[in-house]
Amino acid sequence: MSDEPQSPVRDKNYNLIWALEASLHNVWKLETYIEDADREGDEELATWFRKIQHENRKAGEQGKQMLARRLAEEQ
């Protein structure tokens, strides 16, 4: 059971936009974590964060392409 309220928008494109925003936000946020790990000399952690960041960036690019295609098809 989730404490989050149900979204008033139950739409596949809304869900796609939410996931896209989350992926892109993670790319941005992980940059801070990478810098922190680098500053502390923890290359293992920095490398792990970079891998996560790469996957989020990839998901963000795929999501942007998918959203653009779907919106174009709706017109």
Distance bins in CASP14 RR format, pairs under 12 A and 6 or more apart:
PFRMAT RR
TARGET T0000
AUTHOR 0000-0000-0000
RMODE 2
METHOD distances of the structure
MODEL  1
4 18 0 0 0 0 0 1 0 0 0 0 0
7 14 1 0 0 1 0 0 0 0 0 0 0
7 15 0 0 0 0 1 0 0 0 0 0 0
7 17 0 0 0 0 0 1 0 0 0 0 0
7 18 0 0 0 0 1 0 0 0 0 0 0
8 14 0 0 0 0 1 0 0 0 0 0 0
9 15 0 0 0 0 1 0 0 0 0 0 0
9 16 0 0 0 0 0 1 0 0 0 0 0
9 17 0 0 0 0 1 0 0 0 0 0 0
9 18 0 0 0 0 1 0 0 0 0 0 0
10 18 0 0 0 0 0 1 0 0 0 0 0
11 17 0 0 0 0 1 0 0 0 0 0 0
11 18 0 0 0 0 0 1 0 0 0 0 0
11 70 0 0 0 0 0 1 0 0 0 0 0
11 74 0 0 0 0 0 1 0 0 0 0 0
12 18 0 0 0 0 0 1 0 0 0 0 0
12 19 0 0 0 0 0 1 0 0 0 0 0
12 66 0 0 0 0 0 1 0 0 0 0 0
12 67 0 0 0 0 0 1 0 0 0 0 0
12 70 0 0 0 0 1 0 0 0 0 0 0
12 74 0 0 0 0 0 1 0 0 0 0 0
13 19 0 0 0 0 0 1 0 0 0 0 0
13 20 0 0 0 0 0 1 0 0 0 0 0
13 63 0 0 0 0 0 1 0 0 0 0 0
13 66 0 0 0 0 1 0 0 0 0 0 0
13 67 1 0 0 1 0 0 0 0 0 0 0
13 68 0 0 0 0 0 1 0 0 0 0 0
13 69 0 0 0 0 0 1 0 0 0 0 0
13 70 1 0 0 1 0 0 0 0 0 0 0
13 71 1 0 0 1 0 0 0 0 0 0 0
13 73 0 0 0 0 0 1 0 0 0 0 0
13 74 0 0 0 0 1 0 0 0 0 0 0
14 20 0 0 0 0 0 1 0 0 0 0 0
14 21 0 0 0 0 0 1 0 0 0 0 0
14 67 0 0 0 0 0 1 0 0 0 0 0
14 70 0 0 0 0 0 1 0 0 0 0 0
15 21 0 0 0 0 0 1 0 0 0 0 0
15 22 0 0 0 0 0 1 0 0 0 0 0
15 63 0 0 0 0 0 1 0 0 0 0 0
15 66 0 0 0 0 0 1 0 0 0 0 0
15 67 0 0 0 0 0 1 0 0 0 0 0
15 70 0 0 0 0 0 1 0 0 0 0 0
16 22 0 0 0 0 0 1 0 0 0 0 0
16 23 0 0 0 0 0 1 0 0 0 0 0
16 59 0 0 0 0 0 1 0 0 0 0 0
16 60 0 0 0 0 0 1 0 0 0 0 0
16 62 0 0 0 0 0 1 0 0 0 0 0
16 63 1 0 0 1 0 0 0 0 0 0 0
16 64 0 0 0 0 1 0 0 0 0 0 0
16 65 0 0 0 0 0 1 0 0 0 0 0
16 66 1 0 0 1 0 0 0 0 0 0 0
16 67 1 0 1 0 0 0 0 0 0 0 0
16 68 0 0 0 0 0 1 0 0 0 0 0
16 69 0 0 0 0 0 1 0 0 0 0 0
16 70 1 0 0 1 0 0 0 0 0 0 0
16 71 0 0 0 0 1 0 0 0 0 0 0
17 23 0 0 0 0 0 1 0 0 0 0 0
17 24 0 0 0 0 0 1 0 0 0 0 0
17 60 0 0 0 0 0 1 0 0 0 0 0
17 63 0 0 0 0 1 0 0 0 0 0 0
17 64 0 0 0 0 0 1 0 0 0 0 0
17 66 0 0 0 0 0 1 0 0 0 0 0
17 67 1 0 0 1 0 0 0 0 0 0 0
17 68 0 0 0 0 0 1 0 0 0 0 0
17 70 0 0 0 0 0 1 0 0 0 0 0
17 71 0 0 0 0 0 1 0 0 0 0 0
18 24 0 0 0 0 0 1 0 0 0 0 0
18 25 0 0 0 0 0 1 0 0 0 0 0
18 63 0 0 0 0 0 1 0 0 0 0 0
18 67 0 0 0 0 0 1 0 0 0 0 0
19 25 0 0 0 0 0 1 0 0 0 0 0
19 26 0 0 0 0 0 1 0 0 0 0 0
19 56 0 0 0 0 0 1 0 0 0 0 0
19 59 1 0 0 1 0 0 0 0 0 0 0
19 60 0 0 0 0 1 0 0 0 0 0 0
19 62 0 0 0 0 0 1 0 0 0 0 0
19 63 1 0 0 1 0 0 0 0 0 0 0
19 64 0 0 0 0 0 1 0 0 0 0 0
19 66 0 0 0 0 1 0 0 0 0 0 0
19 67 0 0 0 0 1 0 0 0 0 0 0
20 26 0 0 0 0 0 1 0 0 0 0 0
20 27 0 0 0 0 0 1 0 0 0 0 0
20 56 0 0 0 0 0 1 0 0 0 0 0
20 57 0 0 0 0 0 1 0 0 0 0 0
20 59 0 0 0 0 1 0 0 0 0 0 0
20 60 1 0 1 0 0 0 0 0 0 0 0
20 61 0 0 0 0 1 0 0 0 0 0 0
20 62 0 0 0 0 1 0 0 0 0 0 0
20 63 1 0 1 0 0 0 0 0 0 0 0
20 64 1 0 0 1 0 0 0 0 0 0 0
20 65 0 0 0 0 0 1 0 0 0 0 0
20 66 0 0 0 0 1 0 0 0 0 0 0
20 67 1 0 0 1 0 0 0 0 0 0 0
20 68 0 0 0 0 0 1 0 0 0 0 0
20 70 0 0 0 0 0 1 0 0 0 0 0
21 27 0 0 0 0 0 1 0 0 0 0 0
21 28 0 0 0 0 0 1 0 0 0 0 0
21 56 0 0 0 0 0 1 0 0 0 0 0
21 59 0 0 0 0 0 1 0 0 0 0 0
21 60 0 0 0 0 1 0 0 0 0 0 0
21 63 0 0 0 0 0 1 0 0 0 0 0
21 64 0 0 0 0 0 1 0 0 0 0 0
21 67 0 0 0 0 0 1 0 0 0 0 0
22 28 0 0 0 0 0 1 0 0 0 0 0
22 29 0 0 0 0 0 1 0 0 0 0 0
22 56 0 0 0 0 1 0 0 0 0 0 0
22 59 0 0 0 0 1 0 0 0 0 0 0
22 60 0 0 0 0 1 0 0 0 0 0 0
22 63 0 0 0 0 0 1 0 0 0 0 0
23 29 0 0 0 0 0 1 0 0 0 0 0
23 30 0 0 0 0 0 1 0 0 0 0 0
23 52 0 0 0 0 0 1 0 0 0 0 0
23 53 0 0 0 0 0 1 0 0 0 0 0
23 54 0 0 0 0 0 1 0 0 0 0 0
23 55 0 0 0 0 1 0 0 0 0 0 0
23 56 1 0 1 0 0 0 0 0 0 0 0
23 57 1 0 0 1 0 0 0 0 0 0 0
23 58 0 0 0 0 1 0 0 0 0 0 0
23 59 1 0 1 0 0 0 0 0 0 0 0
23 60 1 0 1 0 0 0 0 0 0 0 0
23 61 0 0 0 0 1 0 0 0 0 0 0
23 62 0 0 0 0 1 0 0 0 0 0 0
23 63 1 0 0 1 0 0 0 0 0 0 0
23 64 0 0 0 0 1 0 0 0 0 0 0
23 66 0 0 0 0 0 1 0 0 0 0 0
23 67 0 0 0 0 0 1 0 0 0 0 0
24 30 0 0 0 0 0 1 0 0 0 0 0
24 31 0 0 0 0 0 1 0 0 0 0 0
24 53 0 0 0 0 0 1 0 0 0 0 0
24 56 1 0 0 1 0 0 0 0 0 0 0
24 57 0 0 0 0 1 0 0 0 0 0 0
24 58 0 0 0 0 0 1 0 0 0 0 0
24 59 0 0 0 0 1 0 0 0 0 0 0
24 60 1 0 1 0 0 0 0 0 0 0 0
24 61 0 0 0 0 1 0 0 0 0 0 0
24 62 0 0 0 0 0 1 0 0 0 0 0
24 63 0 0 0 0 1 0 0 0 0 0 0
24 64 0 0 0 0 1 0 0 0 0 0 0
24 67 0 0 0 0 0 1 0 0 0 0 0
25 31 0 0 0 0 0 1 0 0 0 0 0
25 32 0 0 0 0 0 1 0 0 0 0 0
25 53 0 0 0 0 0 1 0 0 0 0 0
25 56 0 0 0 0 1 0 0 0 0 0 0
25 57 0 0 0 0 0 1 0 0 0 0 0
25 59 0 0 0 0 0 1 0 0 0 0 0
25 60 0 0 0 0 0 1 0 0 0 0 0
26 32 0 0 0 0 0 1 0 0 0 0 0
26 33 0 0 0 0 1 0 0 0 0 0 0
26 34 0 0 0 0 0 1 0 0 0 0 0
26 49 0 0 0 0 0 1 0 0 0 0 0
26 52 1 0 0 1 0 0 0 0 0 0 0
26 53 1 0 0 1 0 0 0 0 0 0 0
26 54 0 0 0 0 0 1 0 0 0 0 0
26 55 0 0 0 0 1 0 0 0 0 0 0
26 56 1 0 1 0 0 0 0 0 0 0 0
26 57 0 0 0 0 1 0 0 0 0 0 0
26 58 0 0 0 0 0 1 0 0 0 0 0
26 59 0 0 0 0 1 0 0 0 0 0 0
26 60 0 0 0 0 1 0 0 0 0 0 0
27 33 0 0 0 0 0 1 0 0 0 0 0
27 34 0 0 0 0 0 1 0 0 0 0 0
27 49 0 0 0 0 0 1 0 0 0 0 0
27 50 0 0 0 0 0 1 0 0 0 0 0
27 52 0 0 0 0 1 0 0 0 0 0 0
27 53 1 0 1 0 0 0 0 0 0 0 0
27 54 0 0 0 0 1 0 0 0 0 0 0
27 55 0 0 0 0 1 0 0 0 0 0 0
27 56 1 0 1 0 0 0 0 0 0 0 0
27 57 1 0 1 0 0 0 0 0 0 0 0
27 58 0 0 0 0 1 0 0 0 0 0 0
27 59 0 0 0 0 1 0 0 0 0 0 0
27 60 1 0 0 1 0 0 0 0 0 0 0
27 61 0 0 0 0 0 1 0 0 0 0 0
27 64 0 0 0 0 0 1 0 0 0 0 0
28 34 0 0 0 0 0 1 0 0 0 0 0
28 35 0 0 0 0 0 1 0 0 0 0 0
28 53 0 0 0 0 1 0 0 0 0 0 0
28 56 0 0 0 0 1 0 0 0 0 0 0
28 57 0 0 0 0 0 1 0 0 0 0 0
28 60 0 0 0 0 0 1 0 0 0 0 0
29 35 0 0 0 0 0 1 0 0 0 0 0
29 36 0 0 0 0 0 1 0 0 0 0 0
29 49 0 0 0 0 1 0 0 0 0 0 0
29 52 0 0 0 0 0 1 0 0 0 0 0
29 53 0 0 0 0 1 0 0 0 0 0 0
29 56 0 0 0 0 1 0 0 0 0 0 0
30 36 0 0 0 0 0 1 0 0 0 0 0
30 37 0 0 0 0 0 1 0 0 0 0 0
30 45 0 0 0 0 0 1 0 0 0 0 0
30 46 0 0 0 0 0 1 0 0 0 0 0
30 47 0 0 0 0 0 1 0 0 0 0 0
30 48 0 0 0 0 1 0 0 0 0 0 0
30 49 1 0 1 0 0 0 0 0 0 0 0
30 50 1 0 0 1 0 0 0 0 0 0 0
30 51 0 0 0 0 1 0 0 0 0 0 0
30 52 1 0 0 1 0 0 0 0 0 0 0
30 53 1 0 1 0 0 0 0 0 0 0 0
30 54 0 0 0 0 1 0 0 0 0 0 0
30 55 0 0 0 0 0 1 0 0 0 0 0
30 56 1 0 0 1 0 0 0 0 0 0 0
30 57 0 0 0 0 1 0 0 0 0 0 0
31 37 0 0 0 0 0 1 0 0 0 0 0
31 38 0 0 0 0 0 1 0 0 0 0 0
31 46 0 0 0 0 0 1 0 0 0 0 0
31 49 0 0 0 0 1 0 0 0 0 0 0
31 50 0 0 0 0 1 0 0 0 0 0 0
31 52 0 0 0 0 0 1 0 0 0 0 0
31 53 1 0 0 1 0 0 0 0 0 0 0
31 56 0 0 0 0 0 1 0 0 0 0 0
31 57 0 0 0 0 0 1 0 0 0 0 0
32 38 0 0 0 0 0 1 0 0 0 0 0
32 39 0 0 0 0 0 1 0 0 0 0 0
32 46 0 0 0 0 0 1 0 0 0 0 0
32 49 0 0 0 0 1 0 0 0 0 0 0
32 53 0 0 0 0 0 1 0 0 0 0 0
33 39 0 0 0 0 0 1 0 0 0 0 0
33 40 0 0 0 0 0 1 0 0 0 0 0
33 42 0 0 0 0 0 1 0 0 0 0 0
33 45 0 0 0 0 1 0 0 0 0 0 0
33 46 0 0 0 0 1 0 0 0 0 0 0
33 47 0 0 0 0 0 1 0 0 0 0 0
33 48 0 0 0 0 1 0 0 0 0 0 0
33 49 1 0 1 0 0 0 0 0 0 0 0
33 50 0 0 0 0 1 0 0 0 0 0 0
33 51 0 0 0 0 0 1 0 0 0 0 0
33 52 0 0 0 0 1 0 0 0 0 0 0
33 53 0 0 0 0 1 0 0 0 0 0 0
33 56 0 0 0 0 0 1 0 0 0 0 0
34 40 0 0 0 0 0 1 0 0 0 0 0
34 41 0 0 0 0 0 1 0 0 0 0 0
34 42 0 0 0 0 0 1 0 0 0 0 0
34 43 0 0 0 0 0 1 0 0 0 0 0
34 45 0 0 0 0 1 0 0 0 0 0 0
34 46 1 0 1 0 0 0 0 0 0 0 0
34 47 0 0 0 0 1 0 0 0 0 0 0
34 48 0 0 0 0 1 0 0 0 0 0 0
34 49 1 0 1 0 0 0 0 0 0 0 0
34 50 1 0 0 1 0 0 0 0 0 0 0
34 51 0 0 0 0 0 1 0 0 0 0 0
34 52 0 0 0 0 1 0 0 0 0 0 0
34 53 1 0 0 1 0 0 0 0 0 0 0
34 54 0 0 0 0 0 1 0 0 0 0 0
35 41 0 0 0 0 0 1 0 0 0 0 0
35 42 0 0 0 0 0 1 0 0 0 0 0
35 45 0 0 0 0 0 1 0 0 0 0 0
35 46 0 0 0 0 1 0 0 0 0 0 0
35 49 0 0 0 0 1 0 0 0 0 0 0
35 50 0 0 0 0 0 1 0 0 0 0 0
35 53 0 0 0 0 0 1 0 0 0 0 0
36 42 0 0 0 0 1 0 0 0 0 0 0
36 45 0 0 0 0 1 0 0 0 0 0 0
36 46 0 0 0 0 1 0 0 0 0 0 0
36 49 0 0 0 0 1 0 0 0 0 0 0
37 43 1 0 0 1 0 0 0 0 0 0 0
37 44 0 0 0 0 1 0 0 0 0 0 0
37 45 1 0 1 0 0 0 0 0 0 0 0
37 46 1 1 0 0 0 0 0 0 0 0 0
37 47 0 0 0 0 1 0 0 0 0 0 0
37 48 0 0 0 0 1 0 0 0 0 0 0
37 49 1 0 0 1 0 0 0 0 0 0 0
37 50 0 0 0 0 1 0 0 0 0 0 0
37 52 0 0 0 0 0 1 0 0 0 0 0
37 53 0 0 0 0 0 1 0 0 0 0 0
38 44 0 0 0 0 0 1 0 0 0 0 0
38 45 0 0 0 0 1 0 0 0 0 0 0
38 46 1 0 1 0 0 0 0 0 0 0 0
38 47 0 0 0 0 0 1 0 0 0 0 0
38 49 0 0 0 0 1 0 0 0 0 0 0
38 50 0 0 0 0 1 0 0 0 0 0 0
39 45 0 0 0 0 0 1 0 0 0 0 0
39 46 0 0 0 0 1 0 0 0 0 0 0
40 46 0 0 0 0 1 0 0 0 0 0 0
40 49 0 0 0 0 0 1 0 0 0 0 0
41 47 0 0 0 0 0 1 0 0 0 0 0
42 48 0 0 0 0 1 0 0 0 0 0 0
42 49 0 0 0 0 1 0 0 0 0 0 0
43 49 0 0 0 0 0 1 0 0 0 0 0
43 50 0 0 0 0 0 1 0 0 0 0 0
44 50 0 0 0 0 0 1 0 0 0 0 0
44 51 0 0 0 0 0 1 0 0 0 0 0
45 51 0 0 0 0 0 1 0 0 0 0 0
45 52 0 0 0 0 0 1 0 0 0 0 0
46 52 0 0 0 0 0 1 0 0 0 0 0
46 53 0 0 0 0 0 1 0 0 0 0 0
47 53 0 0 0 0 0 1 0 0 0 0 0
47 54 0 0 0 0 0 1 0 0 0 0 0
48 54 0 0 0 0 0 1 0 0 0 0 0
48 55 0 0 0 0 0 1 0 0 0 0 0
49 55 0 0 0 0 0 1 0 0 0 0 0
49 56 0 0 0 0 0 1 0 0 0 0 0
50 56 0 0 0 0 0 1 0 0 0 0 0
50 57 0 0 0 0 0 1 0 0 0 0 0
51 57 0 0 0 0 0 1 0 0 0 0 0
51 58 0 0 0 0 0 1 0 0 0 0 0
52 58 0 0 0 0 0 1 0 0 0 0 0
52 59 0 0 0 0 0 1 0 0 0 0 0
53 59 0 0 0 0 0 1 0 0 0 0 0
53 60 0 0 0 0 0 1 0 0 0 0 0
54 60 0 0 0 0 0 1 0 0 0 0 0
54 61 0 0 0 0 0 1 0 0 0 0 0
55 61 0 0 0 0 0 1 0 0 0 0 0
55 62 0 0 0 0 0 1 0 0 0 0 0
56 62 0 0 0 0 0 1 0 0 0 0 0
56 63 0 0 0 0 0 1 0 0 0 0 0
57 63 0 0 0 0 0 1 0 0 0 0 0
57 64 0 0 0 0 0 1 0 0 0 0 0
58 64 0 0 0 0 0 1 0 0 0 0 0
58 65 0 0 0 0 0 1 0 0 0 0 0
59 65 0 0 0 0 0 1 0 0 0 0 0
59 66 0 0 0 0 0 1 0 0 0 0 0
60 66 0 0 0 0 1 0 0 0 0 0 0
60 67 0 0 0 0 1 0 0 0 0 0 0
60 68 0 0 0 0 0 1 0 0 0 0 0
61 67 0 0 0 0 0 1 0 0 0 0 0
61 68 0 0 0 0 0 1 0 0 0 0 0
62 68 0 0 0 0 0 1 0 0 0 0 0
62 69 0 0 0 0 0 1 0 0 0 0 0
63 69 0 0 0 0 1 0 0 0 0 0 0
63 70 0 0 0 0 1 0 0 0 0 0 0
63 71 0 0 0 0 0 1 0 0 0 0 0
64 70 0 0 0 0 0 1 0 0 0 0 0
64 71 0 0 0 0 0 1 0 0 0 0 0
65 71 0 0 0 0 0 1 0 0 0 0 0
65 72 0 0 0 0 0 1 0 0 0 0 0
66 72 0 0 0 0 0 1 0 0 0 0 0
66 73 0 0 0 0 0 1 0 0 0 0 0
67 73 0 0 0 0 0 1 0 0 0 0 0
67 74 0 0 0 0 0 1 0 0 0 0 0
68 74 0 0 0 0 0 1 0 0 0 0 0
68 75 0 0 0 0 0 1 0 0 0 0 0
69 75 0 0 0 0 0 1 0 0 0 0 0
END
